[in-house]
Every structure is written in structure tokens, then in C-alpha cells.
């Protein structure tokens, strides 16, 4: 349950459903495994690894949900090879090359046959609604997985408006931090980064290096900037931060691990609840700090939106 990533969305509207009400809305799109002819299936499952647990787990003004996705794996090479074999067999039998329409029909028949007997791969994506801070936090590294979850939430609720935070130019700020060795006191620059060449488009990965040493500093000369940086925050969390404010490779440090281990719980459900409470409390403070340093001030975001609207209407 401990999140490895955090994609941040801001809630546009107030969210006033309690865990039971949200679960009631989600149950209409509860997960069902792929049928014989289904290529893909997705739906809601309980985020708790406990039998008959509800679809929503609530604590500390946060609502935890879990999206399960199942997809059949159909290698393109297998479709191509079996189609070619059937086309060749038909040509040998009839003595003439099949028309394109016949070949297309054979290919579709091959594909459907493979779907019926294909193996499935599955994945799960956790997310929670922080109704106090007005955020949706998705445990996904890829934008597509996060958007899939948002789309299903919107479909489940009928209306669900979120937006990405309005951000400053994060690579410029991160590059300044490393070049100048000046950065906010609640963060520590760790030992890895990715440096993007703005002219050539290539990326240099630096791992297990002192990023303030002359060798790394020389890499930042010219038209280059940091596109991803390893950071630690208040001795509680380490992570990688990228240019879109996606927090990856989250690791809760010893201070938080000890806090969780010191709690005495009587059941798996109690353990899950305790871990969730600790996690959301830490992430709430971390994300608040990130937005404080990297989000545009409200006045600037409003002015930029007005300028964009004027440009569109011009």
C-alpha cells in the first residue's frame, strides 16, 4: 500500500462523498475478469488485501481506491506468422493468391482465436482523494495509468473535475539548485540526476555522484538543464522529482519506518489502516512543500490563464 510514486491532481470541485457513498458509486464498475473474447478489462477492487473488504478505505479525510486492469497479451509476430501460414495454405489449395479482403478476414480470424486462448497480464493502481487538501494522488509512474484511473473515476461518478497544478519551469529551478548549491532548507540534494541537452536532445544520467562536484557542474555548462533530480525531504522521504512534478521512486526513510513498526495492531486490517494514516500524513506535508516551491503563485497562474484566453480569442 505504501506508494512508490505520486502523480498530483487538484480537485476543481468540493468532494463531499464519504467512504460508503463513494463505494456505492464505484460498485457499478467493479472489476470483472476478461471474458473469452475480451481483450482488456478494468474496474475497481478493494485496496485492502482482506477478504470482503470495501471498495473504499477512508481515514484522515482521505479516500483510498484501487483500479485493477487485466489485458491479454497478443504478440504481433504470432498474428503475422499464423496469418501468413493460413494465407499460404489457401493459396496452395486454390492455386491463386487470396485477395486483400480474404487476407484481412483471415488475419481477424487468427486474432480472435488468439484472444480466446491468450494469457492475461494484470496490474493495479492505487490512488487516494485527499478531501482536506483537495488533491487526487495517484500511485503511478506513467501519465497514461494516472489518466486511466481519472477517466474511470469520472465515468463512475458522472462528473469528476481535476486538473494538473499550474507549475513554474521546474528544470530551471532544479538546475539553479544544483549549480548554486542553494535550495530550500527542507530538501537535500541526493546523488543522482538526469541532465538534458537542450540542443541535441540527449540525456546524461548521473548516479551515485556528488552532484556539487566540479565534474557534474561542468556537465551543466551550456544549453543543458536538470530534467530529474534525486531529493530527500526532512529525513522522512527520498524520491526522484521530474520536470512535470511527478514524484517517483518514493522511499520512506528510517524515521517513518520506525514510526510504523512501533505501532501495535491486532489485525491485518488495523495494520493497513495504521500504515495508510502515517503515509498520507507524510505525503500531505511533502506535497504541500513541493507545491509551495514549484507551483505558480495563484496570481501568476490566473494572469497566465487570462493571457492564454486572450491569445485564443485574438
C-alpha positions in Angstrom: 0.0 0.0 0.0 2.9 2.3 0.6 3.0 4.5 -2.6 6.1 4.3 -4.8 5.0 7.2 -7.0 2.8 10.3 -6.7 1.1 12.0 -9.6 -0.7 15.1 -8.3 -4.1 16.3 -9.5 -6.0 19.2 -7.9 -9.8 18.8 -7.3 -11.7 21.5 -9.1 -14.9 21.0 -7.1 -15.6 20.1 -3.5 -15.7 16.4 -2.9 -18.2 15.5 -0.1 -18.8 11.8 -0.5 -17.9 9.6 2.5 -16.3 6.2 2.0 -19.6 4.3 2.0 -21.2 6.7 -0.6 -18.1 6.6 -2.8 -18.0 2.8 -2.6 -21.7 2.7 -3.7 -20.8 4.8 -6.8 -17.8 2.6 -7.7 -19.5 -0.8 -7.4 -21.3 -0.3 -10.7 -17.8 -0.5 -12.4 -16.3 -3.1 -10.1 -13.7 -5.2 -11.8 -14.7 -8.3 -13.8 -12.0 -10.6 -15.3 -11.6 -10.7 -19.1 -14.1 -12.9 -20.9 -13.2 -15.3 -23.6 -13.4 -12.6 -26.3 -12.4 -9.6 -24.2 -9.0 -8.0 -24.9 -9.0 -5.8 -21.9 -10.9 -5.3 -18.7 -10.6 -2.7 -15.9 -12.6 -1.9 -12.8 -12.5 -1.2 -9.1 -11.3 -3.6 -6.4 -10.8 -3.2 -2.7 -7.4 -1.5 -1.9 -7.2 -3.7 1.2 -5.7 -7.2 0.9 -8.5 -8.5 3.1 -11.4 -10.8 2.0 -14.7 -8.9 1.5 -13.1 -5.5 2.3 -15.0 -2.5 1.0 -14.1 -0.8 -2.3 -13.0 2.4 -0.5 -10.9 2.7 2.6 -11.2 6.0 4.4 -9.0 7.7 7.1 -7.8 11.2 7.9 -10.1 12.9 5.3 -8.6 10.6 2.6 -10.4 8.0 0.5 -8.2 5.2 -0.9 -9.3 3.3 -4.1 -7.7 0.7 -6.3 -8.1 0.2 -10.1 -7.3 -3.3 -11.4 -6.6 -3.8 -15.1 -6.3 -7.0 -17.0 -5.1 -7.2 -20.5 -4.5 -10.1 -22.9 -1.0 -10.4 -24.4 -1.2 -11.0 -28.2 2.3 -10.8 -29.8 2.1 -9.2 -33.2 4.7 -11.6 -34.6 2.4 -14.6 -33.7 -0.6 -13.0 -35.5 1.7 -12.3 -38.5 3.1 -15.8 -38.6 -0.2 -17.7 -38.3 -1.9 -15.4 -40.8 0.9 -16.0 -43.3 0.7 -19.7 -42.8 -3.1 -19.8 -43.4 -2.8 -17.5 -46.4 -0.2 -19.7 -47.9 -2.3 -22.8 -47.3 -5.3 -21.2 -49.0 -3.1 -20.2 -52.0 -1.7 -23.7 -52.3 -5.2 -25.2 -52.2 -6.8 -22.7 -54.7 -3.8 -22.1 -56.9 -4.2 -18.3 -56.7 -3.2 -15.6 -54.2 -6.1 -14.6 -51.9 -7.5 -11.1 -52.3 -6.8 -8.5 -49.7 -10.2 -8.8 -48.3 -9.7 -12.5 -47.8 -6.3 -11.9 -46.2 -7.8 -9.4 -43.8 -10.6 -11.8 -42.9 -8.0 -14.5 -42.2 -6.0 -12.1 -40.0 -9.0 -11.1 -38.0 -10.0 -14.7 -37.5 -6.5 -15.5 -36.3 -6.5 -12.6 -33.9 -9.8 -13.5 -32.4 -8.7 -17.1 -32.0 -5.6 -16.0 -30.2 -7.6 -13.6 -27.9 -9.8 -16.6 -26.8 -6.8 -18.5 -25.6 -4.3 -15.8 -24.6 -2.8 -15.3 -21.2 -3.6 -12.2 -19.2 -1.3 -9.8 -17.5 -2.7 -7.7 -14.7 -1.8 -4.6 -12.8 -3.2 -2.4 -10.0 -3.1 1.3 -9.5 -3.8 2.8 -6.1 -4.9 6.4 -5.6 -6.5 8.5 -2.8 -8.6 11.5 -2.7 -7.4 14.0 0.0 -10.6 15.9 0.6 -8.9 18.2 3.1 -6.1 19.3 0.8 -8.3 18.9 -2.4 -6.0 16.6 -4.2 -6.1 13.3 -6.0 -2.8 11.4 -5.6 -2.2 8.5 -8.0 0.5 5.9 -7.4 1.6 5.6 -11.0 4.8 6.5 -12.8 3.2 6.8 -16.2 0.7 9.6 -17.2 -1.4 7.0 -19.0 -2.1 4.9 -16.0 -3.0 8.0 -14.0 -5.3 9.2 -16.7 -7.0 5.8 -16.9 -7.8 6.0 -13.3 -9.1 9.5 -13.5 -11.2 8.5 -16.5 -12.8 5.6 -14.7 -13.5 7.8 -11.6 -15.2 10.3 -13.9 -17.2 7.5 -15.5 -18.2 6.1 -12.1 -19.2 9.4 -10.6 -20.8 11.0 -13.7 -18.7 14.2 -13.1 -15.3 14.5 -11.6 -13.2 17.5 -12.5 -9.5 17.6 -11.7 -6.5 19.5 -13.2 -2.8 19.3 -13.0 -1.2 22.0 -10.9 0.0 25.2 -12.6 3.8 24.9 -12.4 6.8 27.0 -12.7 9.6 25.8 -15.0 10.8 23.0 -12.8 14.0 22.1 -14.7 15.2 25.7 -14.4 14.7 25.7 -10.7 16.3 22.3 -10.2 19.3 23.4 -12.3 19.7 26.5 -10.2 19.6 24.5 -7.0 22.5 22.3 -8.2 24.5 25.0 -9.9 24.3 27.4 -6.9 24.1 24.9 -4.1 21.2 27.0 -2.8 17.9 25.2 -2.2 15.1 25.2 0.4 16.2 24.0 3.9 13.6 21.2 4.0 15.2 19.4 1.0 18.6 17.7 0.5 20.1 17.1 -2.9 20.9 13.4 -3.2 23.3 11.6 -5.5 21.6 11.2 -8.9 20.1 13.3 -11.7 19.3 13.4 -15.3 20.7 16.2 -17.4 19.0 17.1 -20.7 20.9 18.7 -23.6 18.5 21.3 -25.0 20.2 21.4 -28.4 21.0 17.8 -29.1 18.0 16.3 -27.1 20.1 13.7 -25.5 20.1 12.8 -21.8 23.0 12.2 -19.4 22.3 10.0 -16.4 24.4 10.6 -13.3 24.1 8.1 -10.5 25.9 7.8 -7.2 27.8 11.1 -7.7 28.2 14.2 -5.6 26.2 16.5 -7.8 28.0 19.5 -6.5 31.4 18.3 -7.6 33.3 20.1 -10.5 32.8 17.2 -12.9 29.0 17.3 -12.6 29.0 21.1 -12.6 30.8 21.1 -15.9 28.1 19.0 -17.4 25.6 21.7 -16.7 27.5 24.3 -18.7 26.0 25.4 -22.0 22.4 24.7 -23.0 21.7 21.9 -20.5 19.3 21.6 -17.6 18.3 19.0 -15.0 15.2 17.1 -16.0 15.1 14.8 -13.0 16.7 15.1 -9.6 17.0 12.8 -6.6 16.0 14.6 -3.4 15.3 13.8 0.3 12.8 15.7 2.4 13.1 16.3 6.1 14.8 13.0 6.7 11.4 11.3 6.1 11.3 10.5 2.4 13.7 10.2 -0.5 12.4 10.4 -4.1 13.1 11.4 -7.7 11.4 14.6 -9.0 10.9 15.1 -12.7 10.0 18.1 -14.8 6.3 17.5 -14.5 6.2 17.3 -10.7 5.8 13.6 -10.8 7.3 12.1 -7.7 9.0 8.7 -8.4 10.9 6.0 -6.5 9.4 7.1 -3.2 11.2 5.6 -0.2 10.0 6.2 3.3 13.1 6.6 5.4 14.1 5.1 8.8 12.2 7.7 10.8 8.9 6.8 9.2 9.6 3.1 9.1 10.3 3.1 12.8 7.1 5.0 13.5 5.1 2.4 11.6 6.9 -0.5 13.2 6.4 0.8 16.7 2.6 0.7 16.3 0.9 -2.4 17.8 -2.0 -3.6 15.8 -4.4 -6.6 16.3 -5.3 -7.5 12.7 -4.2 -7.1 9.1 -6.9 -4.5 8.6 -5.7 -2.5 11.6 -2.1 -2.7 10.3 -3.2 -1.5 6.8 -5.2 1.4 8.4 -2.3 2.5 10.6 0.2 2.4 7.6 -2.2 4.4 5.5 -2.7 7.1 8.2 1.1 7.5 8.5 1.6 7.6 4.7 -1.0 10.2 3.9 0.2 12.4 6.7 3.7 12.4 5.4 2.7 12.8 1.7 0.4 15.6 2.6 3.2 17.6 4.1 5.7 16.6 1.3 3.3 17.6 -1.5 2.4 20.9 0.2 6.1 21.7 0.3 6.6 20.7 -3.4 3.7 22.8 -4.5 4.9 25.7 -2.3 8.2 25.7 -4.2 7.2 24.7 -7.7 3.6 25.7 -8.3 2.9 29.1 -9.8 1.6 31.7 -7.3 -2.2 31.9 -7.6 -2.0 35.5 -9.1 0.5 34.4 -11.7 -1.5 31.3 -12.7 -4.6 33.5 -13.1 -2.8 36.0 -15.2 -1.3 33.3 -17.4 -4.8 31.8 -17.9 -6.2 35.2 -18.9 -3.3 35.7 -21.3 -3.9 32.3 -22.9 -7.6 33.0 -23.3 -6.9 36.4 -24.9 -4.5 34.8 -27.3 -7.1 32.2 -28.3 -9.8 34.8 -28.8 -7.5 37.2 -30.7 
